Amino acid sequence: QMQVFRTALSEVPKSGEVWCEGARIALQQKDFVSARKYINFAIQFTPQYGDSFIEYLRLELLEKGKDNADLKSVEQACVNADPNYGALWLHCKQNPLDSTRNVVRQAITLLSEQSISDSNENPASVNLMV
């Protein structure tokens, strides 16, 4: 996976989508430092890609836990960027008229449910995974 990521970066180094995929790989490996760096690049290069913000929420929850995660800052950054596409983003957007804030809050709900189901070791109920 990492080799494919590096190849993609060499082809399109300013693609937020590619950087977001790198963050997903880093999150799977529990490499939170790299994941944060990749997510920051993803948001800088392509702020309209909503999946980067959802992965940012996932990073906060995985790294700091639900009680210490800085979800409000991520939510505000997302509202400021006003993303409009991405598979996870559209999954969380329940209604075409949903505001950015509502989509982020739905993502937090789904990610929190995922954390609970993961802690119960119930992989069949994963709600928001790529």
N, C-alpha and C positions, 0 to 999 in steps of 0.2 A: 504494500500500500504506500509506504513512504517513498519508494522509488517512483511510482506513478505520480505521486504528489510533486516530487522534485522535477520530474519531466514536464508536468503541466505548468509549474512555476517558470520553467525556462522558456516555455512557449508564450505564456500570458502572465507576466509577473505582476500586473496591476489588476488582476481579476479578483474581485471580492469573493466570488463563488469558489474559486480555487483555494483562496486563503481559508475560507470557511470549511472546506473539506479537510484541509490540513488540521484545522482546529478539532474537527470531529475525530480524526485519527489520533491526535494527541490526547483528547479526552478519553478515548477507548483505552489508551495506554496509561492513563492517570498522570500524564505529564502536564500539569496545570500551568506551569510557567510558559511552556511553548504554546499551549492552547490559548492563553491570554494574549500572547504576542500575535498569534495568527488571527485571532478574532479582532484585535485592534487594527491590524492591516486590512482585514475584510471590511470593516466598518469605514475605515478611511477611504478605501478605493471604491467601494460600492455601497453607500449608505442606504440605497433603496432596496437592497436585498434583505428581506425580513428574517431569513433563516439565521443570519449572523447574530441578530439580537436574541433569538431563541437559544442559540448555542451559548451566547453570553450568559443568559439566565441559567442554563444547565451548568455552566462552569461555576457560577457563583454558588449554586446549590450543592454541587459535588464538592467543591473546595472548602466552603465555609459552613455548610449545613443550613437548614431552613431558618434557624433562629439568628444566624450571624450574616447571612447573605445580604448584600447591598442591592436588593431588587429595585428599590425606588430610584436609585441612580441609573440603573440600566433602563428602567421604564422611561425616565425622563429623556435619556439619550435617544431612545427609540422614538419617542414622541417628537423630538426635535428633528430627527432624520426623516420621519414619515415614510417608512418603507412600504412597498406596494407589491412585492412578489416574492416567491420562494415556496417550495412545496410545503414545508412546515408552517410557514406564515399563512398560506391559504387554508391549511388544515385547521388552524386555530381561528381563522376568520369565519365565524358562523353565519354571518349575514353580510351581504355586499355593502351595507351602510355602517358596519361596525367601525368605530373609531380606532385609531392606533392604540390608545390606552386600553380599550376593551379587548383587543386582540392580545396584547401583552398579558393582561390579567388572565385571559383564557389559557395562554401558554403556561403561566405560572401554575394555574390549577392542574393542568394536565401533567406538567413536570413533577408537581408535588405528589399527585396520585401515582405516578411512575415510581417515585422514590419509595413510597409506601409499599407498592407491589414488589419492587426489587428487594426491599428489606424482608419481605415475606417469602422471597424466593419463588415468585409466581410469574415466570416469563410469559405466560399466555396473556397477561393483562397489560403489556407494555402499550402505553397510550401515545407516546410521542418519540419515536425512535426512527432514525434513518439507517 
